[in-house]
Amino acid sequence: MGRFILLLVLLLLTRPTAAADVDVDVLEQVGDHYRGALAGLRSYAVTVETAQVAEMIERMTADLPPEIPRPGVPVLTRYWSAEAGGGVVLAEGSDQLPTMRRMIEKFSREFALDLPFALLPADRADERRVFFRQGQVTRTETVRDGVRSLDVLLHFTEPVDLAGSFYRPALPLPQQNVRSLSFHLDPDRSLLRGLEVVTADGRQRTMVLGHDRQSGRHLPVDMQVTGDGGTDRLTTVLGEVQGFWLPLRQVRIMHRPDRDETINVRFVDYRLNVPLPPAALEKLSSR
């Protein structure tokens, strides 16, 4: 209901603009290109392996008396749904203290990020079109060595709440109080090269994407976000699983004023097109 009201209010405040429609169409082609790599895949479950969870539990229980049993290391499972447009990681199979469970869930969210589906989500296309009609659009097209580039600046007179319309909240980019968005595109190959977000208080975050060519299309496998005195980088290694290119390994490197950490994970034992458990479906529906 809240999303419907937001869309209705934006529609009342905007008017159709043919040029804006042309530019947002380029974005929709990018989103369709990325998601098309997994066409035909409805869902999957995969085990997430990492040493970081065991190390975190060991640090949190280091001061407990030796006679007190230590909690076991939970099994991390990533559940993904095409209908939900992404995935969620759940800790299963072991009772955890409430504080420990919250920390594990926070850690797990960082590896529920699926770049092809986190960018330009399919279920938010209508909202993107409204935002483009609401804002002021400036486009710059260049050609260098035969390669065409398109820069699209979307500026808002009044700051807006994007509410996940252009990228999922799991991405380390601001959603609220946004003054402008700048998209750096390869329109001929339907790729998003980069994105800059500026908020009303003048803060800027910049995302740069790197791609890998698989199955005849380029997929985003490297994301680096800079701003607010820090960097956040996610690198993914893809592999072919029953005809689909899916993550096999991920490395997330965070250099921030409040956090300096490197996390490595592996994805093993994929189960494709399986029913997802109720807990996963509930989490996915609330994203």
DRENDO-1510 file (C-alpha; in Angstrom, 1 decimal, always signed):
<recs>
REC; n; res; u; v; w
REC; 1; MET; +0.0; +0.0; +0.0 .
REC; 2; GLY; +2.8; +2.4; +0.9 .
REC; 3; ARG; +4.6; +1.8; -2.4 .
REC; 4; PHE; +1.3; +2.4; -4.3 .
REC; 5; ILE; +0.7; +5.7; -2.5 .
REC; 6; LEU; +4.3; +6.8; -3.3 .
REC; 7; LEU; +3.8; +6.0; -7.0 .
REC; 8; LEU; +0.4; +7.8; -7.1 .
REC; 9; VAL; +1.9; +10.9; -5.5 .
REC; 10; LEU; +4.8; +11.0; -7.9 .
REC; 11; LEU; +2.4; +10.6; -10.8 .
REC; 12; LEU; +0.4; +13.6; -9.7 .
REC; 13; LEU; +3.5; +15.7; -9.4 .
REC; 14; THR; +4.9; +14.9; -12.8 .
REC; 15; ARG; +4.1; +15.2; -16.5 .
REC; 16; PRO; +5.1; +13.0; -19.4 .
REC; 17; THR; +8.4; +13.9; -21.1 .
REC; 18; ALA; +9.4; +12.1; -24.3 .
REC; 19; ALA; +13.1; +12.7; -23.8 .
REC; 20; ALA; +13.0; +11.3; -20.3 .
REC; 21; ASP; +11.3; +8.2; -21.6 .
REC; 22; VAL; +14.1; +7.7; -24.1 .
REC; 23; ASP; +16.7; +7.8; -21.4 .
REC; 24; VAL; +14.9; +5.6; -18.9 .
REC; 25; ASP; +14.4; +3.1; -21.7 .
REC; 26; VAL; +18.2; +2.7; -22.0 .
REC; 27; LEU; +18.3; +1.8; -18.3 .
REC; 28; GLU; +15.5; -0.8; -18.7 .
REC; 29; GLN; +17.6; -2.4; -21.5 .
REC; 30; VAL; +20.5; -2.6; -19.1 .
REC; 31; GLY; +18.4; -4.3; -16.4 .
REC; 32; ASP; +16.8; -6.7; -18.9 .
REC; 33; HIS; +20.3; -7.6; -20.2 .
REC; 34; TYR; +21.7; -8.4; -16.8 .
REC; 35; ARG; +18.6; -10.5; -15.6 .
REC; 36; GLY; +18.4; -12.3; -19.0 .
REC; 37; ALA; +21.5; -14.4; -18.0 .
REC; 38; LEU; +19.3; -16.4; -15.6 .
REC; 39; ALA; +16.2; -16.7; -17.8 .
REC; 40; GLY; +14.6; -20.0; -17.0 .
REC; 41; LEU; +16.0; -20.3; -13.4 .
REC; 42; ARG; +13.2; -19.9; -10.9 .
REC; 43; SER; +15.0; -20.5; -7.6 .
REC; 44; TYR; +18.1; -22.0; -6.0 .
REC; 45; ALA; +19.5; -22.9; -2.6 .
REC; 46; VAL; +23.3; -23.0; -2.1 .
REC; 47; THR; +25.5; -23.5; +1.0 .
REC; 48; VAL; +27.7; -20.6; +1.9 .
REC; 49; GLU; +31.2; -21.5; +3.3 .
REC; 50; THR; +33.3; -19.0; +5.2 .
REC; 51; ALA; +35.8; -19.1; +8.1 .
REC; 52; GLN; +34.6; -15.7; +9.3 .
REC; 53; VAL; +31.5; -17.0; +11.2 .
REC; 54; ALA; +33.5; -19.5; +13.3 .
REC; 55; GLU; +36.1; -16.8; +14.0 .
REC; 56; MET; +33.3; -14.4; +15.1 .
REC; 57; ILE; +31.8; -16.9; +17.5 .
REC; 58; GLU; +35.2; -17.6; +19.0 .
REC; 59; ARG; +35.8; -13.9; +19.6 .
REC; 60; MET; +32.4; -13.4; +21.2 .
REC; 61; THR; +32.7; -16.4; +23.5 .
REC; 62; ALA; +36.4; -16.0; +24.4 .
REC; 63; ASP; +35.6; -14.6; +27.9 .
REC; 64; LEU; +33.1; -17.3; +28.9 .
REC; 65; PRO; +34.1; -19.8; +31.6 .
REC; 66; PRO; +35.5; -23.0; +30.0 .
REC; 67; GLU; +32.7; -25.1; +31.5 .
REC; 68; ILE; +30.0; -23.2; +29.5 .
REC; 69; PRO; +29.3; -24.9; +26.2 .
REC; 70; ARG; +30.1; -22.9; +23.1 .
REC; 71; PRO; +27.4; -22.6; +20.4 .
REC; 72; GLY; +28.0; -24.5; +17.3 .
REC; 73; VAL; +28.8; -22.9; +13.9 .
REC; 74; PRO; +25.5; -22.6; +12.0 .
REC; 75; VAL; +25.0; -23.7; +8.4 .
REC; 76; LEU; +24.6; -20.7; +6.1 .
REC; 77; THR; +22.3; -21.2; +3.2 .
REC; 78; ARG; +21.6; -18.7; +0.4 .
REC; 79; TYR; +18.1; -18.9; -1.0 .
REC; 80; TRP; +17.4; -17.1; -4.3 .
REC; 81; SER; +14.2; -16.4; -6.1 .
REC; 82; ALA; +13.7; -15.0; -9.6 .
REC; 83; GLU; +10.2; -13.8; -8.6 .
REC; 84; ALA; +11.6; -11.9; -5.6 .
REC; 85; GLY; +14.4; -10.5; -7.7 .
REC; 86; GLY; +17.2; -11.6; -5.4 .
REC; 87; GLY; +18.3; -13.7; -2.5 .
REC; 88; VAL; +18.7; -14.0; +1.3 .
REC; 89; VAL; +21.2; -15.8; +3.5 .
REC; 90; LEU; +19.9; -17.6; +6.5 .
REC; 91; ALA; +21.8; -19.1; +9.5 .
REC; 92; GLU; +20.4; -22.6; +10.2 .
REC; 93; GLY; +21.0; -25.7; +12.3 .
REC; 94; SER; +22.3; -24.2; +15.5 .
REC; 95; ASP; +20.9; -22.3; +18.5 .
REC; 96; GLN; +22.5; -18.9; +18.9 .
REC; 97; LEU; +22.5; -16.3; +21.5 .
REC; 98; PRO; +20.3; -13.3; +20.4 .
REC; 99; THR; +23.3; -11.0; +20.0 .
REC; 100; MET; +25.2; -13.6; +18.1 .
REC; 101; ARG; +22.3; -14.3; +15.8 .
REC; 102; ARG; +21.9; -10.6; +15.0 .
REC; 103; MET; +25.6; -10.3; +14.1 .
REC; 104; ILE; +25.4; -13.4; +11.9 .
REC; 105; GLU; +22.3; -12.1; +10.2 .
REC; 106; LYS; +24.1; -8.8; +9.5 .
REC; 107; PHE; +27.1; -10.6; +8.2 .
REC; 108; SER; +24.9; -12.8; +6.0 .
REC; 109; ARG; +23.1; -9.9; +4.4 .
REC; 110; GLU; +26.4; -8.8; +2.9 .
REC; 111; PHE; +26.5; -12.0; +0.9 .
REC; 112; ALA; +22.8; -12.0; -0.2 .
REC; 113; LEU; +23.8; -9.3; -2.8 .
REC; 114; ASP; +23.2; -10.4; -6.3 .
REC; 115; LEU; +24.5; -7.6; -8.6 .
REC; 116; PRO; +22.5; -8.5; -11.8 .
REC; 117; PHE; +19.2; -8.3; -9.8 .
REC; 118; ALA; +20.2; -5.6; -7.3 .
REC; 119; LEU; +20.6; -3.1; -10.1 .
REC; 120; LEU; +17.5; -1.6; -11.8 .
REC; 121; PRO; +15.2; -4.2; -10.2 .
REC; 122; ALA; +12.4; -5.4; -12.6 .
REC; 123; ASP; +9.6; -4.8; -10.1 .
REC; 124; ARG; +10.4; -1.1; -9.8 .
REC; 125; ALA; +10.4; -0.1; -13.5 .
REC; 126; ASP; +7.2; +2.1; -13.2 .
REC; 127; GLU; +8.8; +4.1; -10.3 .
REC; 128; ARG; +11.9; +4.7; -12.3 .
REC; 129; ARG; +9.9; +6.1; -15.2 .
REC; 130; VAL; +8.0; +8.4; -12.8 .
REC; 131; PHE; +11.3; +9.7; -11.3 .
REC; 132; PHE; +12.7; +10.5; -14.7 .
REC; 133; ARG; +9.6; +12.5; -15.6 .
REC; 134; GLN; +9.8; +14.3; -12.2 .
REC; 135; GLY; +13.5; +15.3; -12.5 .
REC; 136; GLN; +15.5; +17.3; -14.9 .
REC; 137; VAL; +17.5; +15.1; -17.4 .
REC; 138; THR; +20.8; +16.0; -19.0 .
REC; 139; ARG; +22.4; +13.6; -21.4 .
REC; 140; THR; +25.9; +13.6; -22.9 .
REC; 141; GLU; +26.9; +11.2; -25.6 .
REC; 142; THR; +30.5; +10.7; -26.7 .
REC; 143; VAL; +32.3; +8.3; -29.1 .
REC; 144; ARG; +36.0; +7.3; -28.5 .
REC; 145; ASP; +37.8; +4.7; -30.7 .
REC; 146; GLY; +34.4; +3.7; -32.1 .
REC; 147; VAL; +32.9; +3.0; -28.6 .
REC; 148; ARG; +29.8; +5.0; -27.7 .
REC; 149; SER; +29.3; +6.2; -24.2 .
REC; 150; LEU; +26.2; +7.8; -22.7 .
REC; 151; ASP; +26.1; +9.9; -19.5 .
REC; 152; VAL; +22.6; +10.6; -18.1 .
REC; 153; LEU; +22.2; +13.1; -15.2 .
REC; 154; LEU; +18.9; +13.0; -13.3 .
REC; 155; HIS; +18.6; +16.1; -11.0 .
REC; 156; PHE; +15.7; +16.7; -8.6 .
REC; 157; THR; +14.7; +20.2; -7.6 .
REC; 158; GLU; +13.6; +18.8; -4.2 .
REC; 159; PRO; +15.4; +15.8; -2.6 .
REC; 160; VAL; +13.7; +12.5; -3.0 .
REC; 161; ASP; +13.5; +9.1; -1.4 .
REC; 162; LEU; +14.3; +6.5; -4.1 .
REC; 163; ALA; +12.8; +3.7; -2.0 .
REC; 164; GLY; +14.8; +1.0; -3.8 .
REC; 165; SER; +13.7; +2.1; -7.3 .
REC; 166; PHE; +17.1; +2.2; -8.9 .
REC; 167; TYR; +19.1; -0.2; -6.7 .
REC; 168; ARG; +18.3; -2.5; -3.8 .
REC; 169; PRO; +18.8; -1.2; -0.3 .
REC; 170; ALA; +21.6; -3.9; +0.2 .
REC; 171; LEU; +23.9; -1.8; -2.0 .
REC; 172; PRO; +26.0; +0.7; +0.0 .
REC; 173; LEU; +24.4; +3.7; -1.8 .
REC; 174; PRO; +22.1; +6.3; -0.3 .
REC; 175; GLN; +18.3; +5.9; -0.8 .
REC; 176; GLN; +17.0; +9.0; +1.0 .
REC; 177; ASN; +17.5; +12.7; +0.6 .
REC; 178; VAL; +18.9; +12.2; -2.9 .
REC; 179; ARG; +19.5; +15.3; -5.0 .
REC; 180; SER; +20.9; +13.7; -8.2 .
REC; 181; LEU; +21.8; +10.5; -9.9 .
REC; 182; SER; +24.4; +10.2; -12.7 .
REC; 183; PHE; +24.4; +7.1; -14.9 .
REC; 184; HIS; +27.5; +6.2; -17.0 .
REC; 185; LEU; +26.3; +3.8; -19.7 .
REC; 186; ASP; +27.5; +1.7; -22.6 .
REC; 187; PRO; +24.2; +1.9; -24.6 .
REC; 188; ASP; +25.3; -0.5; -27.4 .
REC; 189; ARG; +26.1; -3.4; -25.1 .
REC; 190; SER; +23.4; -2.4; -22.5 .
REC; 191; LEU; +25.9; -2.0; -19.6 .
REC; 192; LEU; +26.0; +0.3; -16.6 .
REC; 193; ARG; +29.6; +1.3; -16.1 .
REC; 194; GLY; +29.1; +3.5; -13.1 .
REC; 195; LEU; +26.7; +5.5; -10.9 .
REC; 196; GLU; +27.1; +8.6; -8.8 .
REC; 197; VAL; +24.6; +9.6; -6.1 .
REC; 198; VAL; +24.6; +13.1; -4.5 .
REC; 199; THR; +22.5; +13.8; -1.5 .
REC; 200; ALA; +21.0; +17.2; -0.4 .
REC; 201; ASP; +23.8; +17.8; +2.1 .
REC; 202; GLY; +26.4; +17.5; -0.7 .
REC; 203; ARG; +27.7; +14.1; +0.1 .
REC; 204; GLN; +28.6; +12.0; -3.0 .
REC; 205; ARG; +29.0; +8.2; -3.4 .
REC; 206; THR; +30.4; +6.7; -6.6 .
REC; 207; MET; +29.9; +3.2; -7.8 .
REC; 208; VAL; +32.1; +1.7; -10.5 .
REC; 209; LEU; +31.2; -1.7; -12.1 .
REC; 210; GLY; +33.4; -4.2; -13.8 .
REC; 211; HIS; +32.0; -6.9; -16.1 .
REC; 212; ASP; +32.8; -10.4; -17.2 .
REC; 213; ARG; +31.6; -11.9; -20.5 .
REC; 214; GLN; +29.8; -15.2; -20.1 .
REC; 215; SER; +27.3; -17.0; -22.4 .
REC; 216; GLY; +27.3; -14.1; -24.9 .
REC; 217; ARG; +26.5; -11.3; -22.4 .
REC; 218; HIS; +28.5; -9.1; -20.0 .
REC; 219; LEU; +27.6; -9.6; -16.4 .
REC; 220; PRO; +28.6; -7.3; -13.5 .
REC; 221; VAL; +31.1; -9.1; -11.3 .
REC; 222; ASP; +33.0; -6.3; -9.6 .
REC; 223; MET; +31.5; -3.4; -7.7 .
REC; 224; GLN; +33.5; -0.6; -5.9 .
REC; 225; VAL; +31.7; +2.1; -4.0 .
REC; 226; THR; +33.7; +5.1; -2.7 .
REC; 227; GLY; +32.6; +8.1; -0.5 .
REC; 228; ASP; +32.2; +9.2; +3.1 .
REC; 229; GLY; +35.9; +8.6; +3.6 .
REC; 230; GLY; +35.8; +4.9; +2.7 .
REC; 231; THR; +35.6; +2.2; +0.1 .
REC; 232; ASP; +33.5; -1.0; -0.3 .
REC; 233; ARG; +34.4; -3.5; -2.9 .
REC; 234; LEU; +32.6; -6.8; -3.9 .
REC; 235; THR; +34.3; -9.1; -6.4 .
REC; 236; THR; +32.5; -12.3; -7.7 .
REC; 237; VAL; +33.9; -15.3; -9.5 .
REC; 238; LEU; +31.2; -16.9; -11.7 .
REC; 239; GLY; +31.0; -20.6; -12.8 .
REC; 240; GLU; +28.6; -22.6; -14.9 .
REC; 241; VAL; +26.1; -24.6; -12.9 .
REC; 242; GLN; +23.7; -26.7; -15.0 .
REC; 243; GLY; +23.8; -24.2; -17.8 .
REC; 244; PHE; +23.6; -21.0; -15.6 .
REC; 245; TRP; +26.4; -18.7; -14.6 .
REC; 246; LEU; +26.2; -18.4; -10.8 .
REC; 247; PRO; +28.6; -17.1; -8.1 .
REC; 248; LEU; +31.2; -19.6; -6.9 .
REC; 249; ARG; +33.3; -17.2; -4.8 .
REC; 250; GLN; +33.0; -13.7; -3.4 .
REC; 251; VAL; +35.4; -11.4; -1.7 .
REC; 252; ARG; +34.2; -8.2; +0.1 .
REC; 253; ILE; +36.7; -5.7; +1.2 .
REC; 254; MET; +35.6; -2.8; +3.4 .
REC; 255; HIS; +37.8; +0.1; +4.3 .
REC; 256; ARG; +35.7; +2.5; +6.3 .
REC; 257; PRO; +36.2; +4.8; +9.3 .
REC; 258; ASP; +34.3; +2.3; +11.4 .
REC; 259; ARG; +35.3; -0.9; +9.8 .
REC; 260; ASP; +38.3; -2.4; +8.1 .
REC; 261; GLU; +37.7; -6.0; +7.1 .
REC; 262; THR; +38.0; -8.6; +4.3 .
REC; 263; ILE; +35.5; -11.4; +4.0 .
REC; 264; ASN; +35.8; -14.4; +1.7 .
REC; 265; VAL; +33.0; -16.9; +1.0 .
REC; 266; ARG; +32.5; -19.9; -1.3 .
REC; 267; PHE; +29.2; -21.1; -2.7 .
REC; 268; VAL; +28.9; -24.9; -2.9 .
REC; 269; ASP; +26.3; -27.5; -3.6 .
REC; 270; TYR; +23.8; -25.6; -5.7 .
REC; 271; ARG; +20.2; -27.0; -5.8 .
REC; 272; LEU; +18.3; -25.4; -8.7 .
REC; 273; ASN; +14.6; -24.8; -9.0 .
REC; 274; VAL; +13.8; -26.1; -5.6 .
REC; 275; PRO; +11.0; -25.0; -3.3 .
REC; 276; LEU; +12.2; -22.4; -0.8 .
REC; 277; PRO; +11.4; -22.7; +2.9 .
REC; 278; PRO; +8.8; -20.4; +4.6 .
REC; 279; ALA; +11.5; -18.5; +6.5 .
REC; 280; ALA; +13.3; -17.6; +3.3 .
REC; 281; LEU; +10.1; -16.6; +1.5 .
REC; 282; GLU; +9.1; -14.4; +4.4 .
REC; 283; LYS; +12.5; -12.6; +4.4 .
REC; 284; LEU; +12.4; -12.2; +0.6 .
REC; 285; SER; +8.9; -10.7; +0.7 .
REC; 286; SER; +10.0; -8.0; +3.2 .
REC; 287; ARG; +13.1; -6.9; +1.2 .
</recs>
